[in-house]
Amino acid sequence: MAAAGRTLGAYLDSESSLAATAAVLGVHRNTVAQRVARIERLLGVSLSDPEQRLALQLACRAVQLGR
């Protein structure tokens, strides 16, 4: 799940841009799209919903601060 966490954090920090996230992670944007879809399925969320996206971004930041 570490790759998923990094992907989610980068995706949210990149304002939901697949291309920007791919550049940050050094992977193809299709890889990011697949990971984002998998994250949505696993968490049962929709990253197109601003409230859910904000909640996840806050959670990612909390995890980063806890490290």
N, C-alpha and C positions, 0 to 999 in steps of 0.2 A: 504494500500500500504506500510505500515511501514515494514511488514514482507518481502515484495518483495525487498524493499530497503536494508534491512539488509542482505538478501540472496544474492543480486547482489553484494554488497560491499564485503562480505565474499568470494564469489565465485571468484571474480576478484583478490582479495588479495591472494587467495589460488592457484593462477595460473590455474584456471579453473578445479581444482580437486574436483570432487563430494565428495570423501571420506574425504578430508581435510576440505571442507566446512561443511559437516555434523558434523564432530567432533567439529568445532568451534561453530556451532549453536546448537549442542546437539539434532540433529534430524537424521533420517535415510537417507542414500544417495539417496534412491528412492524419498523421499520427496524433496530433493534438486533438483533432476532431473526434477521433475514435476514443481517445482517453476521456474526453469531456462527456461523450455519450455514455461511456461505461460508468463514470462517476455519477452521472445523473441517475442511471439505473440502480446502482448500488445504494445510493443515499435516498432514493425516492424523491428527488427534487427536480425542479426545472430552473436551469440557470438563466432562462429568459425572464423569470419572475424577479423583479428588482428587490423585493423584500427577502426572498430566499437567497439571492445573490449577496445581499448585504449581510445577512446572518452568517453565511458561510465565510465571507471575507473577514468578519470580526472573529470568527472561530479560528481561522487560519492565522490571524495576527496574534491571538491569544496563545496559540501553540508555539509560534515563533518567539514570543516573549518569555515563555516558560522554559525555553532551551538554554 
